[in-house]
Amino acid sequence: MCFTIYRIIQMNQTFERFPQEAAISLLACEIASIFGTHQLILASGVTVPAALALGFAVSRPFRRIRLPIELMFAAGLRRVVPTLAELKMTSLISGQVPSAVSSNPVVSKIRNWRGTVVLRDIIDGYGACYFIGARWTGVLSVLLFTGLISSGVEVDAILEKFGFSTSLASTLGSWAAAVTLSSFLYPVSMGVGGAILAPALGRFRVKYMAKEAAQKTSR
């Protein structure tokens, strides 16, 4: 998916007009990417090393302390593809909050809280660059831990110690590979979900609601 300025403007309009459909579409495309990638791995007959599953598991606890690296990655991506920073992800996020909730005084205080403002500035400043950079940083993290484990750890012995069979280890490895590869392909999932599927779902909902309103009027 080519993120041209026209495509970014189109996605921003979709996020503002159809935020719920956009969120559903992005999540659906990401899930489809994981399952589709997993099926391709199984169909290819490629044997995924068990070390990848272990590296994937070990990398999970480090997600919170990766923020500085993720921001560096996002800053670099913003320089290479500046149009990605124009994607207003805050419109998508705020659109998930019901109006009755967003007007609550407590919610207003949370929005004005310094930590919330800083987070909003980061999201607005980097746009899609941060979300893509975070996932690509995760991919590098998994590969790094997998390499370290493969170079000095008896993976099979560890898995046997915890009761994992060879077949189960292979299955876990293929799923870890699917999740990791789909994270790398996240820009494609974002482009398809935000620019193609979301506006289609939004237009369908508008037409459906208009049809329902017309039927009620005619009764």
Secondary structure, 3 states (H helix, E strand, C coil): CCCCHHHHHHHHHHHHHCHHHHHHHHHHHHHHHHHHHHHHHHHHCCCCCHHHHHHHHHHHHHCHHHHHHHHHHHHHHHHHCHHHHHCCHHHHHHCCCCHHHHCCHHHHHHHHCHHHHHHHHHHHHHCHHHHHHHHHHHHHHHHHHHHHHHHHCCHHHHHHHCCCCHHHHHHHHHHHHHHHHHHHCHHHHHHHHHHHHHHHHHHHHHHHHHHHHHHHHHC
